[in-house]
Amino acid sequence: MNKKIALSFCAVLFLGIASAQKPEDTELYTPVPAVVTPGNTIGQPPSDAIILFDGKDLDKWEDADNPDKPANWIVKNGILIVNKKAGNIQTKQKFGDYQLHIEWREPKDIQGQGQERGNSGLFLASTGPGDDGYEMQILDSYNNKTYTNGQAGSIYKQNAPLVNPNRKPGDWQSYDVIWTAPCFQKDGSLKSEARVTAFFNGVLVQNNFTLEGPTLYIGHPSYANARQSLCSIKLQAHGDKSKPISFRNIWIRPL
């Protein structure tokens, strides 16, 4: 059989198979996605969200360094204010993959510069005391120069944000994060890396970024000592001298 005849035969065979198929062959009807009622406004929690902070109390949080003790930050007028003397706080519940919404605000009269200007951190997965896990930076980066992988919206010391959509100090800002937790084999070896997609004030700043390991202030990250996929979410009480920042409207959807 020559080449032209072979090609013609294949074309006829393909058309015959295609004509025998129906549109219904590629239409799926099960499983049916669960019905979720969205919030009435952007940032309002959907019906299946776990509310981590609704402006009333810190029942879902604990002291990050002493998990048996309650979180000792300040709740005032529906807002959560960092208590730097009390240290970091973390969620009592542990999570794997999730969708997270959190809003934060720098003081209107913030002072300082670089990393000393309203520094905090959203630790996307923290395994316990002394382990910060994987940090998404919180900082006033509105006309404030610092290293790019340390500005607001960055995966700290690993990846700069795609753009800088910061609002000015005194305005509320929002993070919407899709977190894919790292997975480990039974022997503790890495099966798959952590990944993150994040929107900052509705603007994409991390596009399915693959993390090289937990956050390190000094040195290069790796998964050498990482073992856990289910972790708490931690908020940082940074030791800079600027006035404390505030949070509100924190909710999560385990995926």
C-alpha positions in Angstrom: 0.0 0.0 0.0 1.5 3.3 -1.0 1.6 6.4 1.2 -1.4 8.2 -0.4 -3.6 5.2 -0.2 -2.6 4.6 3.4 -3.5 8.2 4.3 -6.8 8.0 2.5 -7.7 4.8 4.3 -6.9 6.4 7.7 -9.0 9.4 6.9 -12.0 7.2 5.9 -11.5 5.1 9.1 -11.4 8.3 11.3 -14.5 9.7 9.6 -16.3 6.4 10.1 -15.5 6.3 13.8 -16.4 10.0 14.2 -19.7 9.5 12.5 -20.5 6.6 14.7 -20.1 8.7 17.8 -22.8 11.0 19.3 -22.6 14.4 21.1 -24.0 12.6 24.2 -20.9 10.4 24.3 -18.9 13.2 25.9 -21.6 14.8 28.0 -21.3 14.0 31.8 -24.3 14.3 34.2 -22.7 12.9 37.4 -21.4 13.6 39.8 -23.6 16.8 40.2 -21.7 19.8 41.7 -23.0 20.9 45.1 -25.0 24.1 45.1 -23.2 26.9 46.8 -24.8 30.3 47.4 -22.2 33.1 46.7 -22.0 36.2 48.9 -23.9 39.3 47.9 -20.7 41.3 47.5 -17.1 40.6 46.6 -15.4 39.1 49.6 -18.5 38.0 51.4 -18.3 34.4 52.3 -20.1 31.8 50.3 -22.5 29.4 52.0 -20.0 26.6 52.5 -17.2 28.7 54.0 -15.7 28.3 57.4 -15.7 31.7 59.1 -12.3 32.2 60.8 -13.0 35.7 61.9 -16.4 37.5 61.7 -15.6 40.5 63.9 -16.9 39.0 67.1 -14.2 36.8 68.7 -11.1 34.7 68.3 -12.6 31.3 69.1 -11.1 29.8 65.9 -7.6 31.0 66.8 -4.9 30.2 69.4 -1.5 31.4 70.5 0.9 30.1 67.8 3.8 29.5 70.3 1.5 28.0 73.0 -1.3 26.2 71.2 -3.0 25.4 74.5 -3.5 29.1 75.2 -6.1 31.4 73.5 -5.1 34.0 70.9 -4.5 37.3 72.6 -4.9 39.9 69.9 -7.4 42.8 70.1 -10.9 42.6 68.8 -12.5 46.0 68.5 -15.4 47.4 66.5 -15.5 44.2 64.4 -11.8 44.4 63.5 -8.8 42.3 64.6 -5.8 44.3 65.6 -2.3 42.8 66.0 -1.0 42.6 69.5 2.8 42.6 69.0 3.5 41.7 72.6 1.4 38.6 72.4 3.2 37.1 69.3 1.8 35.2 66.4 -1.7 33.5 66.3 -2.8 30.5 64.3 -6.0 28.6 63.4 -7.0 25.8 65.8 -8.1 23.8 62.8 -5.6 22.4 60.3 -6.1 22.5 56.6 -4.7 20.9 53.4 -5.8 22.4 50.1 -8.1 25.4 50.4 -9.4 28.7 49.2 -8.8 31.6 51.6 -10.1 35.2 51.8 -8.6 37.7 54.2 -8.7 41.5 54.4 -6.0 43.7 56.0 -5.3 47.4 56.6 -2.2 49.4 57.3 -2.6 52.4 59.7 -3.3 55.6 57.8 -0.5 57.4 59.5 2.0 54.5 59.1 5.7 55.4 59.4 9.0 53.7 58.5 10.3 52.3 55.3 11.2 49.1 53.6 10.5 46.0 55.8 9.9 48.3 58.8 6.7 49.7 57.3 3.6 47.7 58.5 5.2 44.3 58.3 3.2 41.2 58.9 2.7 37.8 57.2 0.1 35.4 56.2 1.6 31.9 56.7 -0.3 29.7 54.4 0.7 26.5 56.2 2.5 26.3 59.6 3.2 23.0 61.3 3.6 24.3 64.8 5.6 26.5 67.2 8.9 27.7 65.7 7.8 26.8 62.2 6.4 29.6 60.0 5.8 27.3 57.1 5.1 29.2 53.8 4.7 32.9 53.9 2.8 35.4 51.8 4.1 38.8 52.7 1.9 41.6 54.2 3.5 45.0 54.0 2.8 48.6 53.0 4.2 48.5 49.4 2.4 51.7 48.3 5.4 53.9 47.2 7.7 51.9 49.6 10.8 50.3 48.1 12.1 47.0 49.3 13.4 43.8 47.7 10.7 42.6 45.3 10.3 39.1 46.7 9.6 40.7 50.1 7.0 43.2 49.1 3.3 42.8 49.6 1.8 40.0 47.5 5.1 38.1 47.3 5.8 34.6 48.4 8.4 35.7 50.8 12.0 35.3 49.6 10.8 33.1 46.7 8.7 34.9 44.2 7.8 38.6 43.6 4.2 39.4 42.8 3.4 39.8 39.1 2.3 43.4 39.7 1.9 45.8 42.6 -1.8 46.6 43.2 -1.4 48.1 46.7 -3.8 50.6 47.9 -2.6 53.5 50.1 -2.3 53.1 53.9 -5.6 53.4 55.6 -7.5 51.6 52.8 -8.6 48.0 53.2 -6.8 45.4 51.1 -7.7 41.8 50.2 -6.0 38.5 49.5 -7.8 35.6 47.8 -5.5 32.6 47.9 -5.8 29.1 46.3 -3.4 26.9 48.3 -2.3 23.4 47.1 -0.5 21.8 50.0 2.7 19.8 49.5 2.3 16.0 49.5 4.7 13.5 51.1 5.2 9.8 50.7 4.9 7.4 53.7 8.6 7.5 54.2 8.5 11.3 54.4 10.0 12.0 51.0 8.4 14.7 48.8 5.7 13.5 46.4 4.6 16.9 45.1 5.5 20.6 45.9 3.2 23.2 47.3 1.6 25.6 44.8 -0.2 28.9 45.2 -2.4 31.1 43.1 -3.3 34.5 44.7 -5.3 37.6 43.9 -4.3 40.9 45.6 -7.2 43.4 45.6 -8.7 41.3 42.8 -5.6 41.3 40.7 -3.6 38.1 40.0 -0.2 38.3 41.6 0.8 34.6 42.0 -0.1 32.3 39.1 0.1 28.7 40.2 3.6 29.3 41.6 5.5 26.2 42.7 7.2 26.7 46.0 10.7 25.4 46.6 10.0 24.7 50.2 9.0 26.4 53.5 10.0 30.1 54.0 13.5 30.9 55.2 14.7 34.3 56.1 18.3 33.3 55.4 19.3 30.7 52.8 17.5 28.8 50.1 14.3 26.9 50.8 13.9 23.1 50.5 11.6 20.4 51.6 14.4 18.6 53.4 12.7 19.0 56.8 9.1 19.4 55.7 6.8 16.5 56.5 3.2 17.7 57.0 0.4 18.5 54.5 -2.3 19.4 57.1 -1.3 22.7 58.8 -2.6 25.7 60.6 -2.8 29.1 59.0 -0.8 31.7 61.0 -0.9 35.5 61.2 2.3 37.3 62.1 2.9 39.8 64.9 6.1 41.3 63.3 8.6 43.0 65.6 9.0 46.2 63.5 8.3 49.5 65.3 5.4 50.6 63.1 1.9 50.8 64.4 0.0 47.4 64.3 -2.0 46.4 61.3 -5.6 45.2 61.3 -7.6 42.3 59.8 -11.2 41.5 59.1 -13.5 39.2 57.1 -11.4 36.0 57.2 -12.9 32.8 55.8 -11.8 29.6 54.2 -13.1 26.8 52.0 -11.3 23.5 52.3 -10.9 21.9 48.9 
